């Protein structure tokens, strides 16, 4: 079995198309280049691009090719199956995390709005008169700025978290 160093594996797996090819081969088994294009819903004009990525996966020992009746088919190696399995579990975890994190974003945004409203009442930018909330333009701008800033910080943290590759992939 071919061994691969961590940096090479990280480099190869940075490409979303390569990860998609790995997962497609794991799901469908042996596929020709045309079949890979079809399964990935790619234009046949992308044949050269997909072939380039298949070669990169082959050079890393994740994919191999076999010829049947004059047609070249691509299949995962044992290492390729293990990497694909880890990618699948990572994908499921990310989907679950995203849905739960997005559910947390709404209450977090509401909390920022509430705190901004309370601060506005304390500073006089927001008044309650005759069951009506009167808000000054500065308070509206401040509330929008605070909400947008908090949301961007939250989403930036989420992006940084999701960009980290799970280390389990490299423990093979």
N, C-alpha and C positions, 0 to 999 in steps of 0.2 A: 504494500500500500504506500502511495506517495505521501510524504509529509510536506506540510506547507507552513511557512512561518506566518506569524500573526499579522505582520504588516501587509504581506501580500493578500491575505484573506480579507483584511479590512478594506484594502484598495479595491479588490474585485467586487466586494459586496456594497460598495458605495453607490453603485449604479442601480437605480430602481429597475431598469430593464433586465439586468442580470438576475436580480432577485426574482423578478417575475418569471424569467425563463426557468430558473431553478424550481420554483414552485409549480410551474406548469408541467415540467418533466416529472416531478414527484407525483403529481396528480394523475397524469395520463400515461406515464411510462414512455416507451420508445416513440419518438416523433421525428419525422423528416423536417427539414428546414421550412418547407411550405406549410406543414402542419403546425409548426411552432407559430408561424405568422398568423395562421387562421385562428388558433386557440387564443392568441393574444389580441385578436381583432386589429392587426396591423396591416397597413397597405402593402401589397406585394412589392412595391418600390423600395420598401425598407429591408429587403432581403439581405443586402450587403451589410447593413447596420447590425442586423440580428446575427449574421454569420460572424461578424467581428466580435460580438459579445460572446457567442458560443465558443470561439477560439480562446478568448480570455478565460472562460470557465474551464475549458479543456487544459489550458496551460497550467492552471492551478490544481488540476486533478479532481475537479468537482464533476466534470462531464466527460464522457468518452463517446466514441462513435463506432457504429458497426454497419457493415454494408449487407443489405439483403436485396437480392434481385436487382443489383445495380443501383440501388437507392441508398444513400447514406442516412442512417437514423442516429439520433442522439439520445443518450440515456445517462442517468446519474450514476456516479460511482458510489461506493459505500460511504465515502466521506461526503459526497454530494447529498446523499439521502439524510445524513445526520445534520448537515448544515440546513437543508430545507426544512427538516422537522423543527429545528430551533427557530427558523424564520417564521414558520407557521404559528408556533406558540407565542412568539414575540408579537406577531400581527394581531392575534386574538387579544393578547394583553393590552396592546395599545388601543384597540377599538373599545374595550371595556373601560380603560382608563379615560379615554377621550369623552365617552358619554357621561361618565360620572363626574369628570372635571367640568364639563359644560353645564351640568346640573348645579354644580357649586358656584359657577360664575354668576348666575342670575341672582342668588341671594347675596353674594359678595358685592355686586353692583348696587343692589338695593340698600345694603348697609352703608356703602359710601354715600349714597344719596341722602340717607337718613342722617348720618353724622354731619354732612354738609348743611342740611336743613337746620339741625340743632345749633351748629356754629353760627349760621346765618341769623337765627333768632337771638342768640347771645350778642352778636355784633350789631344788630339792628338792621341788617340787610334783608331780613325776612320778618314780616309782621303778620300777626293773625288779628283780623278785625272783622267783626260781624260774620263769623263762620267762614271767612274767606282768607286764604293765604295770599299776602301781598309780597312779591319778590322784586327786589331791585335788579336792574340789568347786570350789575357787578356780580351779584349772587348767582344769577343764571350762568354767566360766563365761568365763574369759579366752580360751580357744580359740574358743568360740562367738562372743564379742564381736569377736575379731580376724578371724575368717572372715567374719562378717556385714559388718563395716566394710570389709574389703578388697573384698568382692563388691559392696557398694553404691557404693564409690568407682569401681570398674571400670565398673559399669553406668551411673553418672552421667556418667562420661567418654564412654561409648558414646552415650548419649542426646544429649549436647551435640554430639558429632561428627555424628550423624545429622540433627540439627535444622538444621545449616548447609546452606543451599541451594547447589548447585553454581553457580559463576559462569558456566559455559559457557552456561547458559540465556539469559543476557542479552547474549551476543555474537552477535547475529543481524544 
